[in-house]
Amino acid sequence: MKRKNSAQSTSFVILFSIAVIGTFFAYSLNRDNVQKKQSPIVESGPIGSELFEIQEPKYTDPIPTVDTSDWKTYKNEKYGLEFKYKPDWKVGTIKNKDGYYVIQIDPGVRYSNIQVYISENDFYALNGLPAQKTQIAGKEALNLDGMVLGIKDNANYFTFDLGVSLTLKPLFEAITSTIKFF
């Protein structure tokens, strides 16, 4: 006696088969993408007493060159810091914000402020983040995707934070390229 499959049983088998094949296909694609995104370590070695990893640079869009020749200069005698900023922007300070002296660079109402946090204790919000080492103003610096920079000069830690206005990244990089310590 032959048993007929019901429409529900047939539908279940077809849907189950599609789910298994789809899961396998999605897993294969994801595994290939993860392998392609990992950047291999080029070199490891000591810098001072720390062990660090140098990775191949990630692809980024080219950053346009910004002319800073007509920009104003901000100078802070107490912390020995100088940098340039756009003439139509405003710069102000907060003496003590959670233990940090903060310089706010205000690009206007459409954008969030760029902030410079200064402390004798540590960088602002950089601990444990995957920052790369670079050079800024002749000092070793930590760079978090060009959006947060940490520079130690003498007894002070300086954290330059772009904030959430990512369209200002070329101007932020122009500002940080003009940093001087004295």
Secondary structure, 3 states (H helix, E strand, C coil): CCCCCCHHHHHHHHHHHHHHHHHHHHHHHHHHHHHHHCCCEEEEEEECCEEEEEECCCCCCCCCCCCCCCCEEEEECCCCEEEEECCCCEEEEEEEECCEEEEEEECCCCCCCEEEEEECCCCCCCCCCCCEEEEECCEEEEEECCCEEEEEECCEEEEEECCCCHHHHHHHHHHHHCCEEC
